[in-house]
Amino acid sequence: MEDLSLTTPALLFSAISLIMLAYTNRFLAYAAVIRNLHDIYLEKKDTSLLRQIKNLKLRLNLTRWMQIFGISSLLFCVLTMFLIYVHIHTVAVWVFGFALVLLIVSLSLLIKEIQISAEALQHHISDIEEHLEKK
């Protein structure tokens, strides 16, 4: 096995930073949609809005966990670099491996969230198609 150098965990910094930016954008978009649906619900009391809000709540929670695992991965990459710097290489290898596992979990949650988002959009498309068929 090759030795782990400072550059190996550092390579993940830009990737994790971009992933975190995408996660934050998703989080902010969901928050805006939920606020909008909340206002509409207070006016109309439409129960279909409650299903949408419930779906968005699940997606928001998934996004929060994606962020937590992504940030934790970045934190363990920094810890890896410190351990390499102080010449504790064996522990550094294990810490870096754990950072990679955390990143894998974060990306797996992203896949689940995308599936839920796509399913929700399919329901909207079905509603539109049913409405068009009635006309």
Number of C-alpha atoms within 10 A of each C-alpha: 3 4 10 16 15 16 9 14 20 15 11 18 16 11 12 16 14 12 19 18 13 12 19 16 13 16 18 12 12 18 15 12 14 19 12 11 16 15 12 13 16 9 9 9 12 11 10 9 16 14 11 15 19 12 14 19 15 14 22 20 13 18 23 18 17 26 24 16 21 25 20 17 27 26 14 21 26 20 17 29 25 15 19 19 13 10 11 13 18 12 13 24 18 12 20 23 16 17 26 19 14 21 24 16 17 24 17 13 20 19 12 14 19 13 12 16 14 12 12 15 12 12 11 12 12 12 12 11 11 11 10 9 8 6 5
